[in-house]
Amino acid sequence: MAPIPGTARPLASALADEVLVLDGGLSNQLEAQGCDLSDELWSARLLADGPEQIEAAHTAYVRAGARVLITASYQATFEGFARRGVDRSGAARLIGRSVELAREAGQGAAEQVWVAGSVGPYGAMQADGSEYRGRYGLTVRELERFHRPRIEALVEAGPDVLALETVPDADEAEALLRAVDGCGVPVWLSYTIAGERTRAGQGLTEAFGLVAGNDQVVAVGVNCCGPGDAGRAVEIAAGVTGKPVVVYPNSGEEWDAGARAWHGTGAFDPGRMGDWPAAGARLIGGCCRVGPDRIAALAAAVAAAAPGGR
């Protein structure tokens, strides 16, 4: 049965006693639907030019078993839209539309679906792969000023949670946590990593430690990383913070920002990921190059690993 209107459960409450499956990569599903994402705005371009495609992509993941949908706002910024001639009020409407489209896709699902407003890193706006490096040469205060307007636009649209995701640098994580402070919406913080360090080189113990004691942060973890690095990160995040862990790695292929192409072979194994809840993972999904078929297999693995699972 679909949730009864007015009885929606807060995400933090759900995480206390169940594992929720996230969606997969939005961009690869949009490409599978025939969309051209070569523009600097990437999937965010379709907020203006093809919103029905974004809703269709979200719907594909709901049908695959996703319980949390991440919005198409990862690369949606006032600066990026301004370069396309969109004024601030128009950009705010487009950013808000990302939440509305995910919400529409979740309507009528058999179980409650939560919407996570994506807040990508500063490097995503650069569209040059710098989100995999961090260390942009900006201060924490400057990064906070960059992120705050987009966060305010997302909050206005009413997501269930903000996904501070693909964060390469603990300094940017600090800026994001400052920017969301007092916004009234819970958040998760998710780093992109290599091994046991952020892309900028900080150790994960230090990086995850930023959220210890911060009640606004309902989950912490990693995304947009290799599946082989994710398991150990789950253990560190849970041990350092005591919070539910969010984890959604890439397929295992590597992104070449210069060539704007993926290389290598996939290593996303839903069966193996079904074991991560024992280490503290409560939000599990996929990022780049992980499609609805893999999310369906992951949902089945998570269900089988749950108490009473089959």
Buried (B, 14 or more C-beta within 10 A) or exposed (E): EEBEEEEEEEBBEBBEEEBBBBBBBBBBBBBEBEBEBEBBBBBBBBBBEBBEBBBBBBBBBBEBBBBBBBBBBBBBBBEBBEEBEBEEEBBBBBBBBBBBBBBBBBEEBEEBBBBBBBBBBBBBBBBEBBBBBBBBEBEBEEBBBBBBBBBBBBBBBEBBBBBBBBBBBBBBBBBBBBBBEEBEBBBBBBBBBBEEBBBBEBBBEEBBBBBEEBEBBBBBBBBBBBBEBBBBBBBBBBEBBEBBBBBBBBBBBEBEBEEEEBEEEBBBBBEBBBBBBEBBBBBBBBBBBBBBEBBBBBBBBBBEBEEEEE
